Amino acid sequence: MKEEEHQVYGKMFETLATEGWGLIRERLVEMYEQQNNIMSIADEKGFWQQRGSLGMLHLIIEMESVFEGELERAKEEEEDSNVE
């Protein structure tokens, strides 16, 4: 992995470690919990809209895990390319 990529990930993790991000994440979790009620869905169209909305909220809430996974895959790819 290039140094520039390391710096980008470092900055992203710094952002996720801030108090502000923690507050935003808490609000997103509240939104997720409020919307995660299938009984309130009126029709199929509403179901798919709700599913998309919940999927995006989940992705944002779990952003740190997503970045960690990307970083781990990049490290593994780098190690694999060094072995060959």
N, C-alpha and C positions, 0 to 999 in steps of 0.2 A: 504494500500500500504506500502510496506517495505521501510525502510529508504534508502536502497541501490537504489531502484527504483527512489525515490525522487531525490537522488543525480545524477542519470543518466539523468533524465529529466532536472534537473537544469543545468547540463553541456551542454546538447543539446540546451537549450534556451539561455545560455550564448554565445554559438557559433553563433546562429542565430542573436544575437544582435550586433555582431561585424561589423565594417566597411567593412572588407573583405567579409563577407557573403553578405552584402548589394550590393557590387560591383558584386559579382558572380550572385546574384539574378537579378540584372539589365541586365546583359549579357544574362542570361537564358530567360528573358522576351523578349529581342530583338530577340533571336533565335526562340522563340515561335511565335512571330509575323511574322517573315520572312517565317517560314514554314507553317503558318496557311493560306495557299492559295490553295483551292481545284482546282482552274483552272490550276495549274501547274502539276497536277497528270495525268500521261499518261495512266495508266491502273489500274485494280483492285488490282494487287499485290502492286503497288506503293501506292494505297490508304491505304491498310492495314499496310504497313510499315510506312507511314506518320502518320496514326492514332496512332500506337504504340509509335512512336517517340514523338508526341505531348502529349500523355498521360503521358509519363515519365517526360517530361519537366514540364508539369502542376503539377505533383506530387511533384517534387523538388521545384518548385516555391512556392507552397503552403505548404511546409514542416512544417512551424510553426503552421498552422491551423490543420494539421494532428496530430502533437504532442499534441496540446491543446485538440483536440477531444479524443485522447487516454487517456490523463491524466484525463479528465472529466469522461470518462467511467470507468476508474479505481476507481476514487473517489466514483462514484455512486455504483459500485459493492461492494466497501468496506462498504459504508453506508448501503446497502441492507443486507449484511452479518452480520452487527452489530445489525440490527433490529430483525433478526430471532433468 
